[in-house]
Amino acid sequence: TEMFSQTDLGITHRYRVGRDNRFTLVGDDNVLNLFNQANDLTVQNVLTNGQIGFTNALNSSCNVSVAAAYPQFVTLGPIVPGPNNTCTRTQTVDRPALINAWNRGELLAQTEAYLDGTATILNRTRSDYGMANRFQGPRSIRFGFRFIF
């Protein structure tokens, strides 16, 4: 994003009143973002909503297919029957091997293929990726009066 800049202005004036100037009437004016700048503060940096490295190992039929982008690092455990025709299936992810392969750049083509999708799952990339998603607030003006005695 561009460099953040904002100009604020504050003005305060005191009026002494009363027979011996014991009382004070204070007027305050505050202007935030005086020039009404509209900077983008952040951009969407999450590329996909999907789980790239992991699979869902719990469903009603336990026909879990390793559909993650990196199935070579996922090992599925045995099917364990549960109540109400449900079952669970554990999964183990070799995280050190996954991270090392990622750091070596070996997973770039595999990642791009996953994000491009398949015939049934089209594009997995977020449509707002790289777009601004947080913005600077508009100009705001506050007036205030105080009476000090």
C-alpha positions as CSV (number, residue, x, y, z in Angstrom):
1,T,0.0,0.0,0.0
2,E,1.0,3.6,-0.3
3,M,2.6,5.5,2.6
4,F,0.0,6.4,5.2
5,S,-0.3,10.1,5.9
6,Q,-2.9,12.1,7.7
7,T,-3.1,15.8,8.8
8,D,-5.1,16.6,11.9
9,L,-5.9,20.1,13.3
10,G,-6.9,21.1,16.8
11,I,-7.8,24.6,17.9
12,T,-8.6,25.6,21.5
13,H,-9.5,29.0,22.8
14,R,-10.3,30.1,26.3
15,Y,-12.5,33.0,27.3
16,R,-12.2,34.3,30.9
17,V,-15.5,35.5,32.3
18,G,-16.9,36.7,35.6
19,R,-16.3,39.6,37.9
20,D,-12.8,38.6,38.7
21,N,-12.2,36.2,35.7
22,R,-12.7,33.2,38.0
23,F,-14.7,31.3,35.3
24,T,-13.4,30.1,32.0
25,L,-15.4,29.1,28.9
26,V,-13.3,26.9,26.5
27,G,-14.1,26.2,22.9
28,D,-12.5,23.2,21.1
29,D,-12.4,22.4,17.4
30,N,-10.8,19.1,16.3
31,V,-10.5,18.0,12.6
32,L,-9.2,14.5,11.9
33,N,-8.0,13.9,8.4
34,L,-8.1,17.6,7.5
35,F,-7.4,17.0,3.8
36,N,-9.8,14.0,3.5
37,Q,-7.1,11.7,2.3
38,A,-8.3,8.2,1.3
39,N,-5.3,5.9,1.7
40,D,-5.6,2.1,1.4
41,L,-4.4,0.6,4.7
42,T,-4.2,-3.1,3.9
43,V,-4.8,-5.5,1.0
44,Q,-6.2,-9.0,1.1
45,N,-3.3,-11.3,1.5
46,V,-5.1,-14.6,1.9
47,L,-4.9,-16.4,-1.4
48,T,-7.5,-19.1,-0.9
49,N,-10.2,-20.1,1.6
50,G,-9.4,-23.8,1.1
51,Q,-7.1,-25.9,3.1
52,I,-4.1,-26.4,0.9
53,G,-2.1,-28.7,3.1
54,F,-4.7,-30.8,4.9
55,T,-7.9,-32.8,4.3
56,N,-11.1,-33.3,6.2
57,A,-10.8,-36.7,7.9
58,L,-14.2,-36.8,9.5
59,N,-17.4,-37.4,7.6
60,S,-20.4,-39.8,7.6
61,S,-19.1,-42.4,5.2
62,C,-15.4,-42.1,5.9
63,N,-14.6,-42.4,2.2
64,V,-12.0,-39.7,2.6
65,S,-10.0,-39.0,-0.4
66,V,-6.8,-37.0,0.1
67,A,-7.8,-34.0,-1.9
68,A,-5.3,-31.6,-0.5
69,A,-2.8,-29.9,-2.7
70,Y,0.0,-32.0,-1.1
71,P,-1.3,-35.6,-0.6
72,Q,2.2,-37.0,-0.5
73,F,2.6,-35.6,3.0
74,V,-0.7,-36.9,4.4
75,T,-1.1,-40.4,5.8
76,L,-4.7,-41.6,6.7
77,G,-5.3,-43.8,9.6
78,P,-7.7,-46.7,10.0
79,I,-11.5,-46.1,9.9
80,V,-13.1,-46.1,13.3
81,P,-16.9,-46.7,13.4
82,G,-18.9,-44.2,15.6
83,P,-22.5,-43.7,16.6
84,N,-25.3,-42.9,14.1
85,N,-23.6,-44.3,11.1
86,T,-20.6,-42.0,11.5
87,C,-17.0,-42.8,11.6
88,T,-13.7,-41.1,12.0
89,R,-10.4,-41.4,10.3
90,T,-7.3,-39.9,11.7
91,Q,-4.7,-38.2,9.5
92,T,-1.1,-37.6,10.1
93,V,0.7,-34.8,8.2
94,D,4.5,-34.9,7.9
95,R,4.8,-31.2,8.7
96,P,8.6,-30.9,8.7
97,A,8.8,-32.5,5.2
98,L,6.0,-30.3,4.0
99,I,7.7,-27.1,5.2
100,N,11.1,-28.2,3.9
101,A,9.7,-28.9,0.5
102,W,7.9,-25.6,0.5
103,N,11.0,-23.7,1.5
104,R,13.0,-25.4,-1.3
105,G,10.4,-24.3,-3.9
106,E,9.5,-27.8,-4.8
107,L,5.7,-27.3,-4.4
108,L,5.2,-24.2,-6.6
109,A,3.8,-26.1,-9.6
110,Q,1.6,-28.3,-7.3
111,T,0.3,-25.2,-5.5
112,E,-0.6,-23.4,-8.8
113,A,-2.4,-26.5,-10.1
114,Y,-4.4,-26.7,-6.9
115,L,-5.4,-23.0,-7.0
116,D,-6.4,-23.3,-10.7
117,G,-8.9,-26.0,-9.7
118,T,-10.3,-29.0,-11.5
119,A,-13.2,-29.6,-13.8
120,T,-15.6,-29.8,-10.8
121,I,-13.9,-27.3,-8.5
122,L,-13.1,-24.3,-10.7
123,N,-10.9,-21.6,-9.2
124,R,-9.8,-21.8,-5.6
125,T,-8.2,-18.4,-5.6
126,R,-10.1,-15.6,-3.7
127,S,-11.6,-13.1,-6.0
128,D,-10.5,-10.2,-3.7
129,Y,-6.9,-11.4,-3.4
130,G,-4.5,-8.4,-3.7
131,M,-7.4,-5.8,-3.5
132,A,-7.6,-3.2,-0.8
133,N,-9.8,-4.3,2.2
134,R,-9.2,-1.6,4.8
135,F,-9.3,2.1,4.3
136,Q,-8.5,5.3,6.0
137,G,-11.4,7.0,7.8
138,P,-13.0,10.1,6.3
139,R,-12.6,13.6,7.6
140,S,-14.4,14.1,10.9
141,I,-15.0,17.3,12.8
142,R,-15.7,17.8,16.5
143,F,-16.8,20.9,18.3
144,G,-16.8,21.1,22.0
145,F,-17.5,23.7,24.8
146,R,-16.4,23.4,28.4
147,F,-17.2,25.6,31.4
148,I,-14.4,25.6,34.0
149,F,-15.2,27.0,37.5
